[in-house]
Amino acid sequence: MTLKINIKSLEWWYWLVTLIAMVTGLSGIADAFYAVIIISAVQCVHFTISHGFVAFPTQVRFVYALFVIIALFDPSQIFYWALLIGTLMVTLFDTCFIARVLILMPWNKHVKLS
């Protein structure tokens, strides 16, 4: 795996800020998880406006936002740790487990496998 950091991409900055908020939340500042939810919601709105509601990148953001909201109710925070690993992977290596699963869904048959 090679690093794929693209500081010119707004998408990359969204993930970086999400990653920072997630690490902050897991280090003991629980209010940072609300920042993760807000950033995820902003991404959902941004990608819905720019790509459309059913576009593949928008689907990934909606699933991520849903997972972040579900994780808020997990007292063990294991779900947040899993999301942290995924967010780290997408921020540093531009690879996303959620995208890999969504690409296999029947409504995404038109999306190219990469």
C-alpha positions in Angstrom: 0.0 0.0 0.0 1.2 3.4 -0.9 0.3 6.7 0.7 -2.3 8.7 -1.3 -2.5 12.0 0.5 -4.1 14.7 -1.7 -4.1 18.0 0.1 -5.7 19.7 -2.9 -8.9 17.6 -2.6 -11.8 18.8 -0.4 -12.8 15.2 0.0 -9.5 14.4 1.6 -9.8 17.4 4.0 -13.2 16.2 5.0 -11.7 12.8 6.0 -8.7 14.4 7.7 -11.0 16.6 9.9 -13.2 13.6 10.6 -10.1 11.5 11.6 -8.9 14.3 14.0 -12.3 14.5 15.6 -12.6 10.7 15.9 -9.2 10.5 17.6 -10.1 13.4 19.9 -13.3 11.6 20.9 -11.6 8.3 21.5 -9.0 10.1 23.6 -11.6 11.2 26.1 -13.4 14.3 24.8 -16.7 12.7 24.0 -18.2 15.9 22.5 -15.8 15.4 19.6 -18.1 12.5 18.4 -20.8 15.2 17.7 -18.2 16.9 15.5 -17.8 13.6 13.6 -21.6 13.5 13.1 -21.7 17.1 11.9 -18.8 16.6 9.5 -20.4 13.5 8.2 -23.8 15.3 7.7 -22.0 18.1 5.9 -20.4 15.6 3.6 -23.7 14.0 2.9 -25.3 17.3 2.0 -22.3 18.4 -0.1 -22.1 15.1 -2.1 -25.9 15.0 -2.5 -25.8 18.5 -4.1 -22.7 17.9 -6.2 -23.2 14.2 -7.2 -26.8 13.4 -6.6 -28.5 11.3 -4.0 -28.0 7.9 -5.6 -24.4 8.5 -6.7 -21.9 6.0 -5.4 -19.7 8.6 -3.4 -22.9 9.9 -1.8 -23.9 6.4 -0.8 -20.6 5.9 1.0 -21.0 9.1 3.0 -24.6 8.2 4.0 -23.6 4.7 5.2 -20.6 6.2 7.1 -22.9 8.9 8.7 -25.4 6.2 9.7 -22.6 4.1 11.3 -21.3 7.2 13.2 -24.8 7.8 14.6 -25.1 4.1 15.6 -21.7 4.2 17.2 -22.8 7.1 19.4 -25.1 4.6 21.3 -22.4 1.9 21.7 -21.0 2.2 25.3 -18.0 0.0 24.6 -16.9 2.4 21.7 -15.8 -0.7 19.7 -17.7 0.6 16.7 -15.8 3.9 16.9 -12.5 2.0 16.9 -13.6 0.2 13.8 -14.6 3.5 12.2 -11.3 5.0 13.2 -9.4 2.3 11.3 -11.6 2.8 8.3 -11.2 6.6 8.4 -7.5 6.2 8.8 -7.4 4.0 5.7 -9.4 6.3 3.6 -7.4 9.4 4.7 -3.9 7.9 4.2 -4.4 5.2 1.5 -7.6 6.2 -0.2 -9.2 2.8 0.3 -12.5 2.3 2.0 -14.2 -0.9 3.3 -17.6 0.7 3.1 -17.0 1.5 -0.6 -15.8 -2.1 -1.2 -19.0 -3.5 0.3 -21.3 -1.0 -1.4 -19.8 -1.7 -4.8 -21.0 -5.2 -4.6 -24.7 -4.2 -4.2 -26.9 -4.8 -7.2 -27.8 -1.2 -7.7 -24.1 -0.4 -8.1 -23.4 -2.7 -11.0 -22.5 0.3 -13.2 -19.6 1.3 -10.8 -16.2 0.1 -11.9 -14.3 -2.2 -9.6 -10.8 -0.8 -8.9 
